[in-house]
Amino acid sequence: SADNSLAESFNAALKRELLQGASAFPDQATAYRAVFRWTNRYNTRRRHSAIGQLTPNSYENTYAAARSATLTEAA
């Protein structure tokens, strides 16, 4: 599991946040949509401790602005 710690963490979060308390999805399409929505939220809006409790979108925007300012100052 040490080799797959990132995947294990992601799968644990998926199970904990999406599947907890649910016995089953009615069909495959419903399960697919639910996982897709959860994954989209996880990758864009969910706050992550590794990046200072920012959302990935906020972190990317902050990083891009800082990098742009650094490049402008260097020029």
GIRAMO-V887677 format. One record per residue. N is the residue number from 1. RES is the residue in one small letter. PSI is psi in whole degrees, -180 to 180 (NA if undefined). BURIAL is # if it has 24 or more other ideal C-beta (glycine too) atoms within 12 Angstrom, else .. Layout:
n = (N/N)
res = (RES/RES)
psi = (PSI/PSI)
burial = (BURIAL/BURIAL)
//
This chain:
n = (1/2/3/4/5/6/7/8/9/10/11/12/13/14/15/16/17/18/19/20/21/22/23/24/25/26/27/28/29/30/31/32/33/34/35/36/37/38/39/40/41/42/43/44/45/46/47/48/49/50/51/52/53/54/55/56/57/58/59/60/61/62/63/64/65/66/67/68/69/70/71/72/73/74/75)
res = (s/a/d/n/s/l/a/e/s/f/n/a/a/l/k/r/e/l/l/q/g/a/s/a/f/p/d/q/a/t/a/y/r/a/v/f/r/w/t/n/r/y/n/t/r/r/r/h/s/a/i/g/q/l/t/p/n/s/y/e/n/t/y/a/a/a/r/s/a/t/l/t/e/a/a)
psi = (-24/-33/-25/33/-38/-47/-40/-41/-44/-47/-38/-42/-42/-50/-45/-44/-29/-40/-12/126/-7/131/-40/159/150/-31/172/-39/-40/-42/-44/-48/-41/-44/-39/-46/-44/-45/-41/-45/-44/-41/-13/-42/-18/135/139/133/-32/-19/35/34/30/159/154/-39/-45/-43/-46/-43/-42/-44/-45/-41/-43/-42/-41/-42/-40/-44/-37/-41/-35/-23/NA)
burial = (./././././././././././././#/./././#/./././././././././././././././././././#/./././#/./././#/././././././././././././././././././././././././././././.)
//
